[in-house]
Amino acid sequence: MDTGEVRALNARSADDAAGMAVAVQANVAQLRIAQTKRAGAEPQTHNIRTPSPGPVKHFRQTLIDWKIIKSYTHQELTLRLHEIWGQFCLFCWLFHHGRPHDPPPFAALAGRGEFRCPAEIFNKCGDLERGLWRMRHEQRLRADPQANQDPEFVKEAEVALDIPVMVYGQNVRVCGNEDLLRASCEFAGMLAAARWTSDDRLAWGQEGIMDVRAGVSTQGAGD
């Protein structure tokens, strides 16, 4: 029997979210620059145009070491960038900002910017979990020839079809495999950031923070 303390979920403050947003923005900029350098292109030609935020004063432990970035393969670098981009888009959403390529000065928003309420963040977690689960179900359908011989997978397919997910303007059922992979990384990043914000017991990047459960409910999908 679990005898540990049980308490209500406590969302993080707007100050904490703004501080983490600055660190995440720095990671986005660093990964984008690394990717364009490998391609022999200029950073401003990248489709992600988020600028560096300047000095990072809080959550510096979450900054990605340049040595780690240098060790990434091309595919690892691409997928990591999309994951971190998803995190950053979530922080923009938290502060009611719809232009992540032209973000607000998060360092100046602490204590002043309009911030989503805990109920909105909790509901967002549910939407992201459903979307990511749908994408991963689609990925298995495409990659595993034996998937349709698994009764549990076939049963879950009925749930999956009721979850509307668009991938870069296309239905998840017809989008390209590469787009599906990149979009799933973005959703995973958004889910991790939303969960961290919704529950102050969670550590940034902790194991399992991007996991989704099988048989996720469709309730609230598309809201």
C-alpha positions as CSV (number, residue, x, y, z in Angstrom):
1,M,0.0,0.0,0.0
2,D,1.2,3.5,-0.9
3,T,1.4,5.5,2.3
4,G,3.1,8.5,0.7
5,E,1.6,12.0,1.1
6,V,-1.2,12.8,-1.3
7,R,-1.9,16.4,-2.2
8,A,-3.7,18.4,-4.8
9,L,-1.9,19.3,-8.0
10,N,-0.1,22.6,-7.7
11,A,0.7,24.4,-10.9
12,R,3.9,26.4,-11.2
13,S,3.9,30.1,-11.0
14,A,4.0,32.5,-14.0
15,D,7.5,33.5,-12.8
16,D,8.8,30.0,-13.0
17,A,7.2,29.5,-16.4
18,A,8.7,32.7,-17.8
19,G,12.1,31.8,-16.4
20,M,12.0,28.3,-18.1
21,A,10.7,29.9,-21.3
22,V,13.9,31.9,-21.6
23,A,16.1,28.8,-21.1
24,V,14.0,26.8,-23.7
25,Q,14.2,29.7,-26.1
26,A,18.0,29.6,-25.8
27,N,18.0,25.9,-26.6
28,V,15.9,26.4,-29.7
29,A,18.2,29.1,-30.9
30,Q,21.3,27.0,-30.2
31,L,19.9,23.9,-32.0
32,R,18.7,25.9,-35.0
33,I,22.2,27.5,-35.4
34,A,23.8,24.1,-35.1
35,Q,21.5,22.6,-37.8
36,T,22.0,25.4,-40.3
37,K,25.8,25.3,-39.8
38,R,25.8,21.6,-40.7
39,A,23.8,22.4,-43.8
40,G,26.2,25.3,-44.7
41,A,23.3,27.7,-44.5
42,E,22.6,31.0,-42.7
43,P,20.5,30.7,-39.4
44,Q,18.0,33.3,-40.8
45,T,17.1,30.9,-43.6
46,H,15.8,28.3,-41.2
47,N,12.0,27.8,-41.0
48,I,12.3,28.3,-37.2
49,R,13.1,31.9,-36.8
50,T,13.0,32.3,-33.0
51,P,15.9,34.6,-31.9
52,S,18.2,34.0,-29.0
53,P,16.7,35.5,-25.8
54,G,20.0,36.9,-24.5
55,P,21.3,36.0,-21.0
56,V,19.7,33.1,-19.2
57,K,19.4,33.8,-15.5
58,H,17.2,31.0,-14.3
59,F,17.1,27.2,-14.9
60,R,20.5,27.3,-16.5
61,Q,20.9,23.6,-15.7
62,T,18.4,22.9,-18.5
63,L,20.6,24.4,-21.2
64,I,21.9,21.8,-23.6
65,D,25.7,21.5,-23.6
66,W,27.2,22.3,-27.0
67,K,29.3,19.1,-26.7
68,I,26.1,17.1,-26.6
69,I,24.7,19.0,-29.6
70,K,27.9,18.3,-31.5
71,S,27.6,14.6,-30.9
72,Y,24.1,14.4,-32.4
73,T,23.6,12.7,-35.7
74,H,21.7,14.7,-38.3
75,Q,18.5,12.9,-37.5
76,E,19.0,13.3,-33.7
77,L,19.6,17.0,-34.1
78,T,16.5,17.5,-36.3
79,L,14.2,15.6,-33.9
80,R,15.7,17.2,-30.8
81,L,15.1,20.6,-32.4
82,H,11.5,19.8,-33.0
83,E,11.0,18.5,-29.4
84,I,12.4,21.7,-28.0
85,W,10.5,23.8,-30.5
86,G,7.3,22.1,-29.2
87,Q,8.3,23.1,-25.6
88,F,8.8,26.7,-26.6
89,C,5.5,26.8,-28.5
90,L,3.8,25.6,-25.3
91,F,5.3,28.4,-23.2
92,C,4.1,31.0,-25.8
93,W,0.6,29.5,-25.5
94,L,0.8,29.8,-21.7
95,F,1.3,33.5,-22.0
96,H,-1.4,33.9,-24.7
97,H,1.2,34.6,-27.4
98,G,0.6,33.1,-30.8
99,R,3.8,34.0,-32.6
100,P,6.7,31.8,-31.4
101,H,8.9,33.0,-34.3
102,D,8.5,36.5,-32.8
103,P,8.3,35.8,-29.1
104,P,7.7,38.3,-26.2
105,P,10.5,39.2,-23.8
106,F,9.8,36.3,-21.4
107,A,12.3,37.6,-18.9
108,A,10.2,40.8,-18.6
109,L,6.9,38.9,-18.3
110,A,7.6,37.5,-14.8
111,G,4.8,38.7,-12.6
112,R,3.3,40.9,-15.3
113,G,2.2,38.8,-18.3
114,E,-1.2,37.3,-18.7
115,F,-1.0,33.6,-17.8
116,R,-3.2,30.6,-18.4
117,C,-5.1,29.3,-15.3
118,P,-4.4,25.8,-13.9
119,A,-7.6,24.4,-15.4
120,E,-6.6,25.5,-18.9
121,I,-3.2,23.9,-18.5
122,F,-4.7,20.7,-17.2
123,N,-7.0,20.5,-20.2
124,K,-4.2,21.2,-22.5
125,C,-2.3,18.3,-21.1
126,G,-5.2,16.1,-21.9
127,D,-5.5,17.4,-25.5
128,L,-1.7,16.9,-26.1
129,E,-1.8,13.4,-24.6
130,R,-4.6,12.4,-26.9
131,G,-2.9,13.9,-29.9
132,L,0.5,12.2,-29.2
133,W,-1.1,8.9,-28.5
134,R,-2.9,9.1,-31.9
135,M,0.4,9.9,-33.6
136,R,2.2,7.0,-32.0
137,H,-0.7,4.6,-32.9
138,E,-0.4,5.8,-36.5
139,Q,3.4,5.3,-36.4
140,R,3.0,1.7,-35.2
141,L,0.4,1.0,-37.9
142,R,2.8,2.1,-40.6
143,A,6.0,0.5,-39.2
144,D,4.7,-2.8,-37.8
145,P,3.3,-5.2,-40.4
146,Q,2.0,-7.4,-37.5
147,A,0.1,-4.6,-35.7
148,N,-3.3,-5.5,-37.1
149,Q,-2.9,-9.0,-35.7
150,D,-2.8,-7.6,-32.2
151,P,-6.3,-7.6,-30.8
152,E,-5.5,-4.8,-28.4
153,F,-4.1,-2.7,-31.2
154,V,-7.2,-3.3,-33.4
155,K,-9.5,-2.4,-30.5
156,E,-7.5,0.9,-29.9
157,A,-7.8,1.7,-33.6
158,E,-11.5,2.5,-33.1
159,V,-10.5,5.0,-30.4
160,A,-7.7,6.4,-32.6
161,L,-10.0,7.2,-35.5
162,D,-12.1,9.4,-33.2
163,I,-9.2,11.6,-32.3
164,P,-8.8,14.3,-35.0
165,V,-5.1,15.3,-35.5
166,M,-3.7,17.5,-38.2
167,V,0.0,17.3,-39.1
168,Y,1.3,20.4,-40.8
169,G,-2.1,20.9,-42.5
170,Q,-2.8,17.2,-43.4
171,N,-4.8,14.6,-41.6
172,V,-2.6,12.2,-39.6
173,R,-3.8,9.3,-41.7
174,V,-2.3,10.7,-44.9
175,C,0.7,12.8,-43.8
176,G,4.2,11.8,-44.8
177,N,6.2,9.6,-42.4
178,E,8.9,12.2,-41.8
179,D,6.3,14.9,-41.0
180,L,4.6,12.5,-38.6
181,L,7.9,11.8,-36.8
182,R,8.7,15.5,-36.5
183,A,5.2,16.5,-35.4
184,S,5.2,13.7,-32.8
185,C,8.4,15.1,-31.3
186,E,6.8,18.6,-31.2
187,F,3.7,17.2,-29.4
188,A,6.0,15.3,-27.0
189,G,7.9,18.5,-26.2
190,M,4.6,20.4,-25.7
191,L,3.3,17.7,-23.4
192,A,6.4,17.6,-21.3
193,A,6.3,21.4,-20.8
194,A,2.6,21.4,-20.1
195,R,3.0,18.6,-17.5
196,W,5.9,20.4,-15.8
197,T,3.9,23.6,-15.6
198,S,0.8,21.9,-14.3
199,D,2.5,20.0,-11.4
200,D,5.3,21.5,-9.3
201,R,6.4,18.0,-8.2
202,L,7.7,17.1,-11.6
203,A,11.3,17.8,-12.5
204,W,12.2,19.2,-15.9
205,G,13.0,16.4,-18.3
206,Q,12.4,13.6,-15.8
207,E,11.9,10.1,-17.0
208,G,8.4,9.4,-18.3
209,I,7.3,13.0,-18.5
210,M,6.4,12.5,-22.2
211,D,4.8,9.1,-21.8
212,V,1.2,8.5,-22.9
213,R,-1.0,5.6,-21.7
214,A,-2.7,3.0,-23.9
215,G,-6.4,3.3,-24.5
216,V,-6.4,7.1,-23.8
217,S,-9.9,8.6,-23.7
218,T,-11.3,10.7,-26.6
219,Q,-13.3,12.8,-24.2
220,G,-12.5,16.5,-24.8
221,A,-10.7,15.8,-28.1
222,G,-10.9,18.7,-30.4
223,D,-12.1,21.1,-27.8
